[in-house]
Amino acid sequence: MRLNPHHLASHQRIRTRGAVWFLTGAFCFVLAACGFALRAPGPESHRVNPGTYSIDICRGSCSSRDPETLLADGRLVLEASAYTSSVLPAKARDYFEEWVLLLLGAVAKDRPNACFVLNRLRSGEGSYAGIEKVGLTLWEPHRADSVRVALYQSPDASYYAILRPTDGELRGRGHSYGYADAAVNGPQDSVYAHRIGPPDRSICIRAAEAEAAALEAGRHPPRP
């Protein structure tokens, strides 16, 4: 099925935290039905080395970074402990709380331990990979040998990566989910990430500030 154009445009603006918490229970129910019930962090989470990772999301193998198969790329920052958006600079905090509030509120429960910056390189491939440019999110154990990280969440669609750590790398699959008009009918994506340094949250802060500046410029274009 063709991707809903609504999800290929700017994110839906959700203005209040009340709306997010109202939706949280429904999200958890749906995710559980799909085999994505939230799990408490356990010893298996220590198999992944927190850090900053370069990430590729591909349709097919990511081994060659073929532009014909590369859907999105960017940075994924995994931290050893959670934090709150209150510790962030004001412009970045306002962007995350206004424009990607479902990831922050419904997925991370206002206690993110990861963030990402993604460049969407290809669209119309039956995947939600890279549709969210920057966000605060949650990484958590999935099974004894893998972790799960959310990279997109809207009221009726989501994107999760399931990753298995091996020698400073993360390899796995990306899963797009949608309901009703947001349903997708494409294969799973390949995801590859390799560690390039310690956790660097400032990558996501700078990207959020840049997005906020672009939005502000769009609201107030310069006079001719």
C-alpha positions in Angstrom: 0.0 0.0 0.0 1.2 3.5 -0.7 2.5 5.5 2.2 0.0 8.1 3.5 1.3 11.5 2.3 0.5 12.8 5.8 3.5 10.9 7.1 5.8 12.1 4.4 5.2 15.7 5.3 6.0 17.6 8.4 5.2 15.9 11.7 1.7 16.3 13.1 1.8 18.9 15.9 0.5 17.6 19.2 0.2 20.5 21.5 -0.4 19.1 25.0 1.1 16.5 27.2 -2.4 15.5 28.2 -3.0 14.2 24.7 0.2 12.1 24.8 -0.5 10.5 28.1 -4.1 9.7 27.0 -2.6 7.9 23.9 0.2 6.1 25.8 -2.0 3.3 27.1 -3.4 2.6 23.6 0.2 2.5 22.1 1.4 0.1 24.8 -1.6 -2.2 24.1 -1.0 -2.2 20.3 2.7 -2.7 20.7 2.1 -5.6 23.0 -0.2 -7.2 20.5 2.6 -6.9 17.9 5.1 -8.6 20.1 6.6 -5.2 21.3 5.5 -5.2 24.9 7.8 -3.0 27.0 10.3 -4.8 29.1 12.1 -3.6 32.2 15.9 -3.1 31.6 17.8 -6.2 32.6 21.4 -7.5 32.5 21.1 -8.2 28.8 21.1 -4.5 28.1 24.8 -4.4 29.1 25.7 -6.3 26.0 25.4 -3.1 24.1 28.2 -0.6 24.6 26.7 2.9 25.1 28.2 5.4 22.6 27.6 7.3 19.4 27.0 5.1 16.4 26.9 5.8 12.7 23.7 4.2 11.4 22.6 3.0 7.9 19.1 1.8 7.1 18.8 -0.1 3.8 16.4 -2.0 1.6 18.6 -5.0 1.2 22.1 -5.4 2.5 23.9 -2.3 4.0 27.4 -3.8 3.3 28.2 -1.7 0.3 26.2 1.6 1.1 24.8 1.4 -2.4 22.7 4.5 -3.0 20.1 2.4 -4.7 19.4 0.5 -1.4 20.3 3.1 1.3 17.1 4.5 2.7 18.5 6.7 5.5 21.7 7.3 7.4 22.8 9.4 10.4 23.8 9.1 14.0 22.3 7.1 16.9 23.4 8.0 20.5 22.9 5.3 23.2 23.4 6.4 26.8 24.0 4.3 29.9 21.3 6.0 31.9 18.1 8.0 31.3 17.6 11.8 31.6 14.8 14.3 31.3 14.3 16.9 28.6 14.6 19.6 31.4 18.4 19.3 31.2 18.5 20.3 27.6 19.0 23.8 26.2 15.7 25.7 25.8 15.5 25.7 22.0 16.2 22.0 21.7 13.9 21.1 24.6 11.0 23.1 23.0 11.5 21.4 19.7 11.5 17.9 21.2 8.5 18.6 23.4 6.5 20.2 20.6 7.4 18.3 17.4 8.4 14.8 18.5 6.4 14.6 21.7 5.0 11.1 21.0 8.6 9.6 21.0 9.5 11.5 24.1 6.2 11.0 26.0 4.5 7.8 24.9 7.6 5.8 24.0 10.3 7.1 26.4 7.9 8.1 29.2 9.8 11.4 29.5 12.9 9.5 30.5 14.9 9.0 27.2 18.2 7.3 27.2 18.9 7.7 23.5 18.6 10.1 20.6 19.1 10.1 16.9 19.6 12.2 13.8 18.6 10.7 10.5 18.7 11.8 6.8 15.9 10.3 4.8 17.5 9.5 1.4 14.8 7.6 -0.4 11.0 7.8 0.0 8.1 5.8 -1.4 9.7 2.5 -0.5 7.1 1.2 1.9 9.2 2.2 4.9 9.1 4.9 7.6 12.8 4.8 8.0 14.2 8.3 8.5 10.9 10.1 8.4 11.7 11.6 11.8 14.9 13.7 11.4 15.8 14.0 15.0 14.3 12.7 18.3 14.7 11.7 21.9 13.9 8.0 22.3 14.3 4.8 24.3 16.6 1.9 23.8 15.8 -1.2 25.8 16.3 -5.0 25.9 14.3 -6.9 23.3 15.5 -10.4 23.9 18.6 -11.9 25.6 20.7 -11.1 22.5 19.2 -7.9 21.1 17.8 -4.4 21.9 15.0 -2.3 20.5 15.0 1.4 19.7 12.1 3.5 18.4 12.9 5.9 15.6 9.5 7.2 14.7 6.1 7.4 16.4 2.9 9.0 15.2 -0.7 8.4 16.4 -1.1 5.6 13.8 2.4 4.6 12.7 5.8 3.7 14.1 9.3 2.5 13.2 11.5 0.3 15.4 14.9 -1.2 14.9 15.8 -4.5 16.5 19.6 -4.7 16.8 22.0 -7.4 17.9 25.4 -6.2 19.2 28.7 -7.8 17.9 32.2 -6.3 18.5 31.3 -2.6 18.6 28.6 -3.0 15.8 24.9 -3.3 15.8 23.1 -5.3 13.1 19.5 -6.0 12.7 16.2 -5.1 11.1 13.9 -2.1 10.8 10.2 -2.6 11.2 7.5 -0.2 9.9 4.0 -0.4 11.4 0.9 1.5 10.4 -2.8 1.2 10.9 -5.7 2.1 8.6 -4.5 4.7 6.1 -1.0 4.6 7.5 -0.5 0.8 6.9 2.5 -0.2 4.9 3.2 -3.3 2.9 7.0 -3.5 2.4 9.7 -5.8 3.5 11.8 -5.3 6.6 14.8 -3.0 6.3 18.4 -3.9 7.1 20.0 -1.8 9.8 23.8 -1.5 10.4 25.5 0.7 13.0 29.1 1.0 14.2 30.4 2.8 17.2 32.4 5.9 16.5 32.9 7.3 20.0 31.4 7.9 23.4 27.8 9.1 23.8 27.5 12.6 22.4 24.0 14.0 23.0 25.1 17.4 21.6 24.7 15.9 18.1 21.0 15.6 18.6 20.8 19.0 20.4 22.4 20.8 17.5 20.1 19.1 15.0 17.0 19.9 17.0 18.1 23.6 17.3 18.7 23.7 13.5 15.2 22.2 12.9 13.7 24.8 15.2 15.5 27.6 13.4 14.3 26.4 10.1 10.7 26.2 11.3 11.0 29.7 12.7 12.4 31.0 9.4 9.4 29.4 7.6 7.0 31.3 9.9 8.8 34.6 9.4 10.4 34.7 5.9 12.6 37.7 5.3 11.1 40.6 3.5 12.0 41.1 -0.1 
